[in-house]
Each structure stands twice: as C-alpha cells, then as structure tokens.
Amino acid sequence: ADDFPMPFGPRPAVFIGLMLTIGLLCSWLGTLCWNQASQRLPTAKVGPLIVFETLAGLSYAFIWRHEWPPLLTLVGVVCLVIGVMSAMKVKPTPVVIVPLHTSNER
C-alpha cells in the first residue's frame, strides 16, 4: 500500500501552492534583497557572503542527514572560513590621483 502518493503527496493542491509560495519568496524576494545588499556593501564584504551561502548549504545537508561531514570536507570548510576571515581584514587603500602639471603653469 502506497501511503504517500507521488509526486505531490496526498494533498496536491496544498503541496503545489506551498512550493510556488516558497519558490517565489526564496527566489524572487531573495534576489531583490541580494541585489539591494550587493549595491550597498563594498565588494570586499559581498564576496565572502557568497562563500557563507555555500557553507550554509553544506551545514543544512549534513544536519538533514544527521551525520558529520568527512574529514576532507571539514578541511575545505576550515580553508574557506580562514580565507574569508583573512579577506575581511584587508582594508582597501584609496588611490590618490596627482594632477599633472602642464607646461603653461610656472
């Protein structure tokens, strides 16, 4: 006996409505928020946010599986975190433009 009819479950209308709502909010609204944040933050701050998106995805996957990541994955995560932390310490130096003197000025 199939207790959970595939692919939409016992209440397909609820499932499809929920998936459309989640898709709209996560994709469309998330993209709008990301665009606003990336325009307001300096590039040195936006880049590391992309790395943390990857780390969040890995975290959710291993939490879902109820297992720890393999050693090589943990080494990669540590390298990513160290890279992000070292990038966050970099302070951009302003470029000073010195005007050239023309031959008419004495």
C-alpha positions as YAML, in Angstrom:
chain: A
units: angstrom
residues:
- id: 1
  name: ALA
  ca: [0.00, 0.00, 0.00]
- id: 2
  name: ASP
  ca: [1.33, 3.40, -1.02]
- id: 3
  name: ASP
  ca: [0.75, 5.74, 1.93]
- id: 4
  name: PHE
  ca: [2.23, 8.75, 0.14]
- id: 5
  name: PRO
  ca: [1.11, 9.17, -3.46]
- id: 6
  name: MET
  ca: [3.88, 10.53, -5.64]
- id: 7
  name: PRO
  ca: [4.87, 13.09, -6.79]
- id: 8
  name: PHE
  ca: [2.64, 15.60, -4.96]
- id: 9
  name: GLY
  ca: [1.52, 13.71, -1.87]
- id: 10
  name: PRO
  ca: [-2.00, 13.23, -0.52]
- id: 11
  name: ARG
  ca: [-2.96, 16.92, -0.98]
- id: 12
  name: PRO
  ca: [-1.50, 18.02, -4.32]
- id: 13
  name: ALA
  ca: [-3.12, 21.48, -4.32]
- id: 14
  name: VAL
  ca: [-1.59, 22.34, -0.92]
- id: 15
  name: PHE
  ca: [1.80, 20.98, -1.98]
- id: 16
  name: ILE
  ca: [1.88, 22.88, -5.29]
- id: 17
  name: GLY
  ca: [0.68, 26.11, -3.64]
- id: 18
  name: LEU
  ca: [3.30, 25.81, -0.92]
- id: 19
  name: MET
  ca: [6.08, 25.11, -3.43]
- id: 20
  name: LEU
  ca: [5.04, 28.10, -5.56]
- id: 21
  name: THR
  ca: [4.96, 30.37, -2.50]
- id: 22
  name: ILE
  ca: [8.33, 29.18, -1.23]
- id: 23
  name: GLY
  ca: [9.83, 29.43, -4.71]
- id: 24
  name: LEU
  ca: [8.52, 32.94, -5.18]
- id: 25
  name: LEU
  ca: [9.69, 34.17, -1.79]
- id: 26
  name: CYS
  ca: [13.08, 32.46, -1.85]
- id: 27
  name: SER
  ca: [13.91, 33.12, -5.46]
- id: 28
  name: TRP
  ca: [12.31, 36.42, -6.36]
- id: 29
  name: LEU
  ca: [12.33, 38.19, -2.99]
- id: 30
  name: GLY
  ca: [15.73, 36.74, -2.13]
- id: 31
  name: THR
  ca: [17.16, 38.04, -5.41]
- id: 32
  name: LEU
  ca: [15.75, 41.51, -4.76]
- id: 33
  name: CYS
  ca: [17.28, 41.56, -1.28]
- id: 34
  name: TRP
  ca: [20.62, 40.29, -2.61]
- id: 35
  name: ASN
  ca: [20.69, 42.97, -5.33]
- id: 36
  name: GLN
  ca: [19.99, 45.72, -2.82]
- id: 37
  name: ALA
  ca: [22.63, 44.43, -0.40]
- id: 38
  name: SER
  ca: [25.28, 43.99, -3.09]
- id: 39
  name: GLN
  ca: [24.76, 47.58, -4.27]
- id: 40
  name: ARG
  ca: [25.11, 48.98, -0.77]
- id: 41
  name: LEU
  ca: [28.02, 46.90, 0.51]
- id: 42
  name: PRO
  ca: [31.60, 47.16, -0.69]
- id: 43
  name: THR
  ca: [32.85, 44.32, -2.89]
- id: 44
  name: ALA
  ca: [35.21, 43.14, -0.16]
- id: 45
  name: LYS
  ca: [32.17, 42.41, 2.01]
- id: 46
  name: VAL
  ca: [29.86, 40.92, -0.65]
- id: 47
  name: GLY
  ca: [32.34, 38.29, -1.86]
- id: 48
  name: PRO
  ca: [32.57, 36.47, 1.48]
- id: 49
  name: LEU
  ca: [28.77, 36.35, 1.71]
- id: 50
  name: ILE
  ca: [28.74, 34.05, -1.33]
- id: 51
  name: VAL
  ca: [31.12, 31.69, 0.49]
- id: 52
  name: PHE
  ca: [28.85, 31.61, 3.51]
- id: 53
  name: GLU
  ca: [25.95, 30.62, 1.27]
- id: 54
  name: THR
  ca: [27.95, 27.53, 0.32]
- id: 55
  name: LEU
  ca: [28.75, 26.82, 3.96]
- id: 56
  name: ALA
  ca: [25.08, 27.16, 4.91]
- id: 57
  name: GLY
  ca: [24.11, 24.70, 2.18]
- id: 58
  name: LEU
  ca: [26.69, 22.20, 3.42]
- id: 59
  name: SER
  ca: [25.50, 22.65, 7.00]
- id: 60
  name: TYR
  ca: [21.86, 22.07, 6.09]
- id: 61
  name: ALA
  ca: [22.76, 18.95, 4.08]
- id: 62
  name: PHE
  ca: [24.73, 17.33, 6.89]
- id: 63
  name: ILE
  ca: [22.15, 18.30, 9.51]
- id: 64
  name: TRP
  ca: [19.45, 16.77, 7.32]
- id: 65
  name: ARG
  ca: [21.46, 13.54, 7.04]
- id: 66
  name: HIS
  ca: [22.22, 13.51, 10.79]
- id: 67
  name: GLU
  ca: [25.92, 12.93, 10.13]
- id: 68
  name: TRP
  ca: [29.22, 14.74, 10.35]
- id: 69
  name: PRO
  ca: [30.99, 15.73, 7.14]
- id: 70
  name: PRO
  ca: [34.01, 13.69, 6.07]
- id: 71
  name: LEU
  ca: [37.45, 14.90, 7.09]
- id: 72
  name: LEU
  ca: [38.30, 16.30, 3.65]
- id: 73
  name: THR
  ca: [35.06, 18.33, 3.61]
- id: 74
  name: LEU
  ca: [35.84, 19.71, 7.07]
- id: 75
  name: VAL
  ca: [39.33, 20.71, 5.88]
- id: 76
  name: GLY
  ca: [37.72, 22.52, 2.93]
- id: 77
  name: VAL
  ca: [35.28, 24.33, 5.23]
- id: 78
  name: VAL
  ca: [38.12, 25.42, 7.51]
- id: 79
  name: CYS
  ca: [40.06, 26.70, 4.48]
- id: 80
  name: LEU
  ca: [37.01, 28.66, 3.30]
- id: 81
  name: VAL
  ca: [36.48, 30.23, 6.73]
- id: 82
  name: ILE
  ca: [40.17, 31.14, 7.06]
- id: 83
  name: GLY
  ca: [40.10, 32.66, 3.56]
- id: 84
  name: VAL
  ca: [37.02, 34.72, 4.34]
- id: 85
  name: MET
  ca: [38.40, 35.94, 7.66]
- id: 86
  name: SER
  ca: [41.70, 36.95, 6.09]
- id: 87
  name: ALA
  ca: [39.88, 38.73, 3.25]
- id: 88
  name: MET
  ca: [37.75, 40.63, 5.74]
- id: 89
  name: LYS
  ca: [40.91, 42.01, 7.38]
- id: 90
  name: VAL
  ca: [42.13, 43.55, 4.13]
- id: 91
  name: LYS
  ca: [41.48, 47.27, 4.10]
- id: 92
  name: PRO
  ca: [41.43, 48.87, 0.67]
- id: 93
  name: THR
  ca: [43.70, 51.85, 0.33]
- id: 94
  name: PRO
  ca: [42.34, 54.85, -1.53]
- id: 95
  name: VAL
  ca: [44.03, 55.73, -4.79]
- id: 96
  name: VAL
  ca: [45.43, 59.25, -4.80]
- id: 97
  name: ILE
  ca: [45.47, 60.88, -8.21]
- id: 98
  name: VAL
  ca: [48.02, 63.65, -8.56]
- id: 99
  name: PRO
  ca: [47.24, 66.05, -11.40]
- id: 100
  name: LEU
  ca: [49.99, 66.50, -13.96]
- id: 101
  name: HIS
  ca: [51.41, 69.99, -14.33]
- id: 102
  name: THR
  ca: [51.18, 71.43, -17.80]
- id: 103
  name: SER
  ca: [53.97, 73.41, -19.40]
- id: 104
  name: ASN
  ca: [51.90, 76.64, -19.15]
- id: 105
  name: GLU
  ca: [51.97, 76.56, -15.36]
- id: 106
  name: ARG
  ca: [55.11, 78.05, -13.78]
...
